[in-house]
Amino acid sequence: MERVLKEWFGLDTFRPKQKEIITSILEGQNTLGILPTGSGKSLCYQIPALVLEGTTIVISPLISLMQDQVEALLENNIEAAFINSNMTVKNQEIVERRLRNGELKILYVAPERFNNLTFLNILDQIEVPLVAFDEAHCISKWGHDFRPSYQAVIPIIEKKLPNADYIALTATATEDVEANIVELLSIDKDNIFKTSVKRDNLKLSVDPTFQREQFILKYIAEKKDAPGIIYVSTRKDAEKLGGFLIDNDIDNVIYHAGLKKSERKSNQNAFVSGQKNIIVATNAFGMGIDKRDIRFIIHYNLPGDIESYYQEIGRAGRDGKLSECILLSNSRDVMLQQFFIDRSNATDEQKENMRTKLERIIQYNKTTKCLSSFIIKYFNPDEYVENCGMCSNCMREDKTIDITEESKHIIGLLNTISLPVEKTIQVLRGEQAENIIHTELPEHPYFGKLSKYQPSDVHHIIDELVMSGYLHLSNDMLSVPEQGNEILDGHTEIHSVPFRRQFKELVNVSTDTSFNETLYQALVEKRRELAEEKGVDEESIFTDVSLREFAKKMPTTKKDMMHITGMGNYKLKHYSPHFMEIIESYQSTRKEENVSFY
């Protein structure tokens, strides 16, 4: 395997799980690989294709993805081709002839190709040792991008290619999706290989701003010449935002399915080649692009699910350098995604699944917990996680506040009556709304108990209680599970990081003066130097709170460093040595100053 890796691809070592997946395939096992975007999934079937006799068939969802993959293989002198409905009949016949003659090692097709009688007849005449399902989440009805045609090819392949093995590859598989793929492709649990979805070099941020255009202008101005993608939900938004940036002297190209094929290709090439640094695009863009130095990805709108979001931010920082992924959103985005779901041709069961996924990305947008940990737990609830130390939530400097009393009022109300979320908020705030005043709710003992809070304040507390398991939410109706009474009975306290733009009047941020000012200033200067060298914001390296802790605790080992606020694995590896050096130098100087002679 190593020889093939070096000879054909010029690489010396495999990435995590690649070798295990390839070994499983070469041993004749149906195999599932769940690997992050940019982790080299394609090699997992390309190397077996070069080792095995015959032609490997790759089922791919996008024509553009097929083209990019084939071009890359041809550059490595690997006999590969694709065939799709956009090709002329003559060009299709050329590929079919090469396939029939055994000249191809790898052929990319869309699942619909298995409905073509000519293609099926050729399969009877050739040797196909392996069928690869790229973007395998499309097989599962529980996947975020389920395609019935993907699932429909399985019985055809079983009949036409009974001796072929399967390899399924995806970056986005929840437990339900994984189980569905395994069942459909008859994959043994011992042949499932996956790595953590964690990406240590991606700094995640959520900013529910209502001034998105101004945010983007300011951000790009601070990131001069940094390549970046701005994702939008609609073609209209792509055109509008792209034009807005041009009007503000920010050169960019746009990409969406409504553009002519030649224009899409030209705009993609301009971005990938570095001719243009900014591309404003719908989710039609990005699959399979080979650009390793994308420094930021901004989502102008809330995506429909975490799977799509994770797949799209996975295109940033493939060179291993620090990159930023920023989610902007407002309430309009939720309504837009609900509109997409209602208008889709999905079954009622699938639509309900889509709504559940939308709710999870909304929770991600609102959570005050570590954003990286949230995503990791979404895909693998059993994985042990630590806070990343650099996402927008981990870097908050606000003190934790006690929301136990507020929580008691909410649970006390819902213990007596089950209400929708919005009506719960209205009652607790004592609102004189039409749907309230003509009922008995104004007489309820909890009516107006949270009158001093904004609706969004109460909503955020409810979200915190739901996510922590102290409230149950189903079909927008709130109820209290047994665990919720632990708060009401005084057995449990609830503390939370202050929610964005809320609770600021409740927070008294004290300043800690018990640290060494001289050392602190030296650390601040080192942070400035590193930020300038790496082209990042100073606060993304360490916050002032972290530097004060350095100056107070003076950690000199990595073990000590892990106890510093905001310290994650990436910062521990890449930044902490610089600051330990400053601390050790300071301590050494102090020792010399304190030497006395008798």
TAURQUI-V414977 format. One record per residue. N is the residue number from 1. RES is the residue in one small letter. OMEGA is omega in whole degrees, 0 to 359 (999 if undefined). BURIAL is b if it has 24 or more other C-alpha atoms within 12 Angstrom, else e. D_LAST is the distance of its C-alpha to the last C-alpha in Angstrom with 1 decimal. Layout:
# TAURQUI-V414977
n={N/N}
res={RES/RES}
omega={OMEGA/OMEGA}
burial={BURIAL/BURIAL}
d_last={D_LAST/D_LAST}
This chain:
# TAURQUI-V414977
n={1/2/3/4/5/6/7/8/9/10/11/12/13/14/15/16/17/18/19/20/21/22/23/24/25/26/27/28/29/30/31/32/33/34/35/36/37/38/39/40/41/42/43/44/45/46/47/48/49/50/51/52/53/54/55/56/57/58/59/60/61/62/63/64/65/66/67/68/69/70/71/72/73/74/75/76/77/78/79/80/81/82/83/84/85/86/87/88/89/90/91/92/93/94/95/96/97/98/99/100/101/102/103/104/105/106/107/108/109/110/111/112/113/114/115/116/117/118/119/120/121/122/123/124/125/126/127/128/129/130/131/132/133/134/135/136/137/138/139/140/141/142/143/144/145/146/147/148/149/150/151/152/153/154/155/156/157/158/159/160/161/162/163/164/165/166/167/168/169/170/171/172/173/174/175/176/177/178/179/180/181/182/183/184/185/186/187/188/189/190/191/192/193/194/195/196/197/198/199/200/201/202/203/204/205/206/207/208/209/210/211/212/213/214/215/216/217/218/219/220/221/222/223/224/225/226/227/228/229/230/231/232/233/234/235/236/237/238/239/240/241/242/243/244/245/246/247/248/249/250/251/252/253/254/255/256/257/258/259/260/261/262/263/264/265/266/267/268/269/270/271/272/273/274/275/276/277/278/279/280/281/282/283/284/285/286/287/288/289/290/291/292/293/294/295/296/297/298/299/300/301/302/303/304/305/306/307/308/309/310/311/312/313/314/315/316/317/318/319/320/321/322/323/324/325/326/327/328/329/330/331/332/333/334/335/336/337/338/339/340/341/342/343/344/345/346/347/348/349/350/351/352/353/354/355/356/357/358/359/360/361/362/363/364/365/366/367/368/369/370/371/372/373/374/375/376/377/378/379/380/381/382/383/384/385/386/387/388/389/390/391/392/393/394/395/396/397/398/399/400/401/402/403/404/405/406/407/408/409/410/411/412/413/414/415/416/417/418/419/420/421/422/423/424/425/426/427/428/429/430/431/432/433/434/435/436/437/438/439/440/441/442/443/444/445/446/447/448/449/450/451/452/453/454/455/456/457/458/459/460/461/462/463/464/465/466/467/468/469/470/471/472/473/474/475/476/477/478/479/480/481/482/483/484/485/486/487/488/489/490/491/492/493/494/495/496/497/498/499/500/501/502/503/504/505/506/507/508/509/510/511/512/513/514/515/516/517/518/519/520/521/522/523/524/525/526/527/528/529/530/531/532/533/534/535/536/537/538/539/540/541/542/543/544/545/546/547/548/549/550/551/552/553/554/555/556/557/558/559/560/561/562/563/564/565/566/567/568/569/570/571/572/573/574/575/576/577/578/579/580/581/582/583/584/585/586/587/588/589/590/591/592/593/594/595/596/597/598}
res={m/e/r/v/l/k/e/w/f/g/l/d/t/f/r/p/k/q/k/e/i/i/t/s/i/l/e/g/q/n/t/l/g/i/l/p/t/g/s/g/k/s/l/c/y/q/i/p/a/l/v/l/e/g/t/t/i/v/i/s/p/l/i/s/l/m/q/d/q/v/e/a/l/l/e/n/n/i/e/a/a/f/i/n/s/n/m/t/v/k/n/q/e/i/v/e/r/r/l/r/n/g/e/l/k/i/l/y/v/a/p/e/r/f/n/n/l/t/f/l/n/i/l/d/q/i/e/v/p/l/v/a/f/d/e/a/h/c/i/s/k/w/g/h/d/f/r/p/s/y/q/a/v/i/p/i/i/e/k/k/l/p/n/a/d/y/i/a/l/t/a/t/a/t/e/d/v/e/a/n/i/v/e/l/l/s/i/d/k/d/n/i/f/k/t/s/v/k/r/d/n/l/k/l/s/v/d/p/t/f/q/r/e/q/f/i/l/k/y/i/a/e/k/k/d/a/p/g/i/i/y/v/s/t/r/k/d/a/e/k/l/g/g/f/l/i/d/n/d/i/d/n/v/i/y/h/a/g/l/k/k/s/e/r/k/s/n/q/n/a/f/v/s/g/q/k/n/i/i/v/a/t/n/a/f/g/m/g/i/d/k/r/d/i/r/f/i/i/h/y/n/l/p/g/d/i/e/s/y/y/q/e/i/g/r/a/g/r/d/g/k/l/s/e/c/i/l/l/s/n/s/r/d/v/m/l/q/q/f/f/i/d/r/s/n/a/t/d/e/q/k/e/n/m/r/t/k/l/e/r/i/i/q/y/n/k/t/t/k/c/l/s/s/f/i/i/k/y/f/n/p/d/e/y/v/e/n/c/g/m/c/s/n/c/m/r/e/d/k/t/i/d/i/t/e/e/s/k/h/i/i/g/l/l/n/t/i/s/l/p/v/e/k/t/i/q/v/l/r/g/e/q/a/e/n/i/i/h/t/e/l/p/e/h/p/y/f/g/k/l/s/k/y/q/p/s/d/v/h/h/i/i/d/e/l/v/m/s/g/y/l/h/l/s/n/d/m/l/s/v/p/e/q/g/n/e/i/l/d/g/h/t/e/i/h/s/v/p/f/r/r/q/f/k/e/l/v/n/v/s/t/d/t/s/f/n/e/t/l/y/q/a/l/v/e/k/r/r/e/l/a/e/e/k/g/v/d/e/e/s/i/f/t/d/v/s/l/r/e/f/a/k/k/m/p/t/t/k/k/d/m/m/h/i/t/g/m/g/n/y/k/l/k/h/y/s/p/h/f/m/e/i/i/e/s/y/q/s/t/r/k/e/e/n/v/s/f/y}
omega={181/180/179/179/182/187/186/185/177/181/183/184/176/172/183/175/179/184/180/179/181/178/180/180/182/175/176/182/168/193/174/176/177/186/181/174/179/184/176/180/185/179/184/173/182/179/174/180/180/182/185/175/177/184/174/178/179/178/187/186/187/178/181/179/177/183/181/181/182/179/180/180/180/177/177/178/177/183/182/179/173/176/180/187/179/181/174/179/181/180/176/181/178/179/180/178/178/178/181/182/179/183/185/173/182/175/178/178/169/181/181/180/181/172/183/185/179/180/181/178/178/180/178/188/186/178/178/182/189/171/181/175/177/185/190/177/178/179/192/177/178/181/182/182/183/177/181/181/178/182/184/182/187/178/178/179/180/181/185/185/186/182/182/173/182/167/178/184/177/175/190/178/172/180/180/180/178/181/180/178/181/180/185/184/177/181/178/183/179/182/173/183/179/175/178/176/184/174/187/184/177/177/184/179/173/180/181/185/175/178/188/181/180/177/183/178/181/183/182/178/180/183/185/176/178/178/181/176/172/181/176/185/185/176/180/179/178/180/183/182/177/178/178/180/177/180/179/173/174/183/181/170/179/181/172/188/181/178/174/182/182/180/177/182/180/181/178/180/179/179/184/182/181/177/174/182/186/172/176/192/167/181/173/183/166/185/175/180/183/176/191/188/177/188/178/172/178/172/181/179/174/176/182/182/181/179/180/181/181/180/183/178/178/178/179/169/179/175/178/181/182/179/184/178/189/178/174/181/167/188/179/182/180/179/179/179/177/176/178/181/182/183/184/179/183/175/179/179/180/178/178/177/179/178/177/179/177/179/180/178/174/177/177/181/185/188/174/180/181/183/179/180/179/181/180/181/178/182/181/184/184/183/176/181/171/176/186/178/182/176/184/178/179/185/178/180/180/176/173/180/180/178/182/183/178/180/179/179/181/182/178/178/186/174/183/183/176/185/170/184/185/180/175/180/180/181/182/179/180/183/180/181/182/183/181/191/180/177/178/185/178/179/183/183/180/179/177/182/180/186/183/183/173/178/181/177/182/180/181/177/177/178/180/181/178/182/180/177/180/171/177/180/178/181/178/178/180/174/185/173/182/182/182/181/175/178/182/181/179/181/184/173/179/175/182/168/180/181/184/176/178/172/185/180/181/188/174/182/180/178/182/182/184/177/183/184/180/178/181/180/177/178/177/180/178/178/179/180/181/180/179/181/185/178/181/175/179/183/179/176/171/177/176/178/179/181/176/177/176/185/180/186/179/179/180/175/179/178/178/182/183/179/180/178/176/183/174/184/181/180/179/183/191/187/189/180/179/183/175/179/178/181/180/178/179/180/179/179/180/179/180/181/184/179/178/182/181/999}
burial={b/e/e/b/b/e/e/b/b/e/e/e/e/b/b/e/b/b/b/b/b/b/b/b/b/b/e/e/b/b/b/b/b/b/b/b/b/b/b/b/b/b/b/b/b/b/b/b/b/b/b/b/e/b/b/b/b/b/b/b/b/b/b/b/b/b/b/b/b/b/e/b/b/e/e/e/e/b/b/b/b/b/b/b/e/e/e/e/e/e/e/e/e/e/b/b/e/b/b/b/e/b/e/b/b/b/b/b/b/b/b/b/b/b/e/e/e/e/b/e/e/b/b/e/e/b/b/b/b/b/b/b/b/b/b/b/b/b/b/b/b/b/b/b/b/b/b/e/b/b/b/b/b/b/e/e/b/e/e/b/b/e/e/b/b/b/b/b/b/b/b/b/b/b/e/e/b/b/b/b/b/b/e/b/b/b/b/e/e/e/b/b/b/b/b/b/b/b/b/b/b/b/b/b/b/b/b/b/b/e/e/b/b/e/e/b/b/e/b/b/e/e/b/e/e/b/b/b/b/b/b/b/b/b/e/e/b/b/b/e/b/b/e/e/b/e/e/e/e/b/b/b/b/b/b/b/e/e/e/e/e/e/e/b/b/e/b/b/b/e/b/b/e/e/e/b/b/b/b/b/b/b/b/b/b/b/b/b/b/b/b/b/b/b/b/b/b/b/b/b/b/b/b/b/b/b/b/b/b/b/b/b/b/b/b/b/b/b/e/e/e/b/b/b/b/b/b/b/b/b/e/e/b/b/e/e/b/b/e/e/b/e/e/e/e/e/e/e/e/b/b/e/b/b/b/b/b/b/b/b/b/b/b/b/b/b/b/b/b/b/b/b/b/b/b/b/b/b/b/b/e/e/e/e/e/b/b/b/b/b/b/b/b/b/b/b/b/b/e/e/b/e/b/b/e/b/b/b/b/b/b/b/b/b/b/e/e/b/b/e/b/b/b/b/b/b/b/b/b/b/b/e/e/e/e/b/e/e/e/e/b/b/e/e/e/b/b/b/b/b/e/e/b/e/b/b/b/b/b/b/b/b/b/b/b/b/b/b/e/b/b/b/b/e/e/e/e/b/b/b/e/e/e/b/b/e/b/b/e/e/e/e/e/b/e/b/b/b/b/b/e/b/b/e/e/e/e/e/e/e/e/e/e/e/e/e/e/e/b/b/e/b/b/b/e/b/b/b/e/b/e/e/e/e/b/b/b/b/b/b/b/b/b/b/b/b/b/b/b/b/b/e/b/b/b/b/e/b/e/e/b/b/e/b/b/b/b/b/b/b/b/b/e/e/b/b/e/b/b/b/e/b/b/e/e/b/e/e/e/e/e/e/e/e/e/e/e/e}
d_last={70.2/67.2/69.6/71.8/68.8/67.6/71.1/72.6/69.7/67.0/64.4/62.1/61.2/62.8/61.4/60.9/64.1/66.2/66.5/67.3/70.0/71.5/71.6/73.3/76.0/76.6/77.1/79.9/78.3/78.9/75.4/73.5/70.5/68.6/66.0/64.4/66.0/64.9/63.9/66.7/69.5/72.2/70.9/71.5/75.3/75.4/73.9/76.3/79.1/78.4/78.3/81.3/84.9/86.8/85.9/83.3/84.5/81.9/82.9/81.2/81.7/81.5/83.4/80.5/78.2/80.6/80.9/77.2/76.8/79.7/78.6/75.2/76.9/79.3/76.4/75.2/78.8/79.4/83.1/82.9/85.1/85.9/89.1/89.8/92.6/91.4/92.4/95.9/98.3/98.2/94.4/94.5/97.2/95.0/92.1/94.5/96.0/92.6/91.8/95.1/94.6/91.2/89.4/86.7/83.6/82.6/84.9/83.7/86.3/86.5/87.6/91.0/91.8/92.6/95.7/97.1/99.8/99.4/95.7/96.5/99.1/96.6/94.2/97.0/97.1/93.4/90.5/87.8/85.0/82.6/83.0/79.8/79.6/77.2/76.0/77.2/76.5/79.8/81.5/80.5/82.3/78.9/77.3/76.6/78.9/81.6/84.5/87.6/88.6/85.4/86.4/90.1/89.5/88.2/91.6/93.0/90.3/90.7/94.4/94.2/91.1/91.0/88.8/86.2/82.7/80.8/77.4/76.5/73.5/72.0/68.8/69.9/71.1/70.6/71.3/75.0/75.5/73.9/76.2/79.2/78.6/78.0/81.3/83.4/82.2/82.1/78.4/76.8/73.5/71.9/72.7/70.9/67.8/65.5/62.1/60.2/61.4/57.8/56.9/53.1/53.6/56.0/54.7/57.3/58.1/60.8/61.8/65.0/65.5/68.8/68.0/67.9/69.1/66.5/63.8/65.0/65.2/61.6/60.3/62.1/61.0/57.4/58.1/59.7/61.5/60.5/63.4/64.5/67.4/68.7/70.9/73.7/76.3/79.5/81.1/81.6/77.8/77.1/79.5/78.4/74.6/75.1/77.1/74.7/71.9/74.1/74.9/71.2/70.7/69.3/71.2/72.1/74.8/76.4/77.7/80.1/83.2/85.5/84.8/87.0/85.7/85.3/83.2/81.0/80.4/79.7/77.2/75.4/75.2/73.9/71.0/70.2/70.3/67.9/70.6/70.1/66.9/68.3/71.1/72.6/74.4/76.1/75.3/78.0/75.2/72.4/73.6/72.9/71.5/69.1/66.4/62.9/61.0/62.3/59.3/60.8/63.8/64.9/67.6/69.5/71.4/70.7/72.0/74.4/72.1/68.7/70.1/71.3/68.1/66.0/68.3/68.1/64.4/64.0/65.2/61.9/58.9/60.6/58.3/55.4/53.8/53.1/56.3/57.4/60.4/61.4/64.2/65.9/68.7/70.8/73.6/76.2/74.8/75.4/79.0/79.5/78.3/80.6/83.4/82.7/82.9/86.1/87.8/86.9/89.5/87.4/88.8/88.0/85.7/83.8/83.6/82.0/79.5/78.8/78.3/75.8/73.9/74.0/72.6/69.6/68.8/69.1/66.6/64.2/64.8/63.9/61.2/57.7/56.3/55.0/57.8/57.0/57.0/60.3/62.0/60.6/61.8/65.2/65.9/64.3/63.7/62.2/59.5/55.9/54.4/51.1/50.9/50.8/48.1/49.8/53.3/54.2/54.0/50.6/49.2/50.4/47.7/49.9/48.9/51.0/53.5/55.4/59.2/60.2/62.4/64.1/64.7/66.2/68.7/69.8/70.1/71.9/74.5/75.1/75.4/78.6/80.0/79.5/79.4/78.9/75.5/76.7/78.7/75.7/73.7/76.6/76.9/73.2/73.0/76.2/78.1/81.7/83.0/86.7/86.0/84.0/85.8/89.1/87.6/86.1/82.6/81.9/82.4/79.8/76.8/74.4/76.2/73.9/70.7/68.8/70.6/67.4/66.7/68.2/70.5/68.0/65.3/67.5/68.6/65.0/64.3/67.5/66.4/63.1/65.0/67.5/64.9/63.0/66.2/66.6/69.7/72.5/74.2/77.6/80.1/78.2/78.6/75.6/75.5/72.9/72.2/71.0/67.4/67.7/68.3/64.8/63.7/66.5/65.7/62.1/60.8/59.4/57.5/57.9/55.2/55.7/54.1/55.9/59.0/59.5/60.4/60.8/58.8/56.6/57.4/56.1/52.7/49.7/47.1/43.8/40.9/37.6/34.7/32.0/31.1/28.7/30.7/28.8/29.3/32.8/33.8/32.6/34.7/37.7/37.5/37.5/40.5/42.3/41.8/43.1/46.0/47.0/46.8/48.9/51.2/50.7/49.9/46.2/46.9/48.5/45.1/43.1/43.8/41.5/41.3/40.0/37.4/36.1/35.8/33.9/31.4/31.2/31.2/29.6/31.7/30.7/33.6/37.3/37.6/35.4/37.3/40.6/39.6/39.4/42.5/45.0/43.7/46.5/47.0/47.7/44.7/42.5/43.7/44.1/41.6/38.7/37.0/36.6/34.9/32.6/31.4/30.6/28.8/26.7/25.9/24.8/22.6/21.0/20.3/18.8/16.4/15.2/14.9/12.9/10.1/6.7/3.8/0.0}
